Amino acid sequence: MLKRLRARTKRPKPASNRVALLVVGLRNPGADYGGTRHNVGAEVVERFLENSAETAGRGPSRVRGMIGQVGVGDARIVLLLPNTFMNDSGAAVRSALDYFKVDPGDLLVIHDDIDLPFGRLRVQVGGGSGGHNGIRSLERSVGTQDFSRLKVGVGRPPGSQDPADFVLRPFAKEERPEVESIVSDAADVVALWVEDRARAQELAALRDKT
């Protein structure tokens, strides 16, 4: 079923003129944080752009992050990789919402979730931060919880390990093949969310049940 839904997902086309949606992959910037659990949202955005034959580049001076743009129909999607650290993600997202004039209801934020088992995906609208500092910052800056989230399950820290330390560590070498699969599926969920949010939630739920 997952493959059938994915096969019907249309690949976005080059950017058009009207901005309709903002998709954000939360991260900590810099090479030291590449491949960490906390940066898996950014990996999803990068994979989505790669699938669309696009890349993220330097954004407008008023936007605190790297920007990629992809067209869908008569609208374009702005994809943001914040240049702020995770605890200040809200400032980057607010700057992009304001610059591109996107309503928070048309915002999708992709982030790691330690309360979701490793390898699971979930799409939801609203809800609390779940202790995620990036989401907490975003809720303060945007002024609402009513935006879409694509949660990527990274699992609970082992033993008594501090969750803050756990998410700042890279995925284990043996986990990387599964991470690649998760990121690929999540990019497909993003592509579907752009055109049909209910079906995107359905597609994510299929992996949530596997």
Buried (B, 14 or more C-beta within 10 A) or exposed (E): EBEEBBEEBEEBEEBBEEBBBBBBBBBBBEEEBEBBBBBBBBBBBBBBBEBBEBEBEEBEEEBBBBBBBBBBEEBBBBBBBBBBBBEBBBBBBBBBBEBBEBEBEBBBBBBBBBBBEBBBBBBEEEEEBBEBBBBBBBBEBBEEBBBBBBBBBBBBBEEEEEBEEBBBEBBEEEBEEEBEEBBBBBBBBBBBBBEEBEBBBBBBBBBBEE
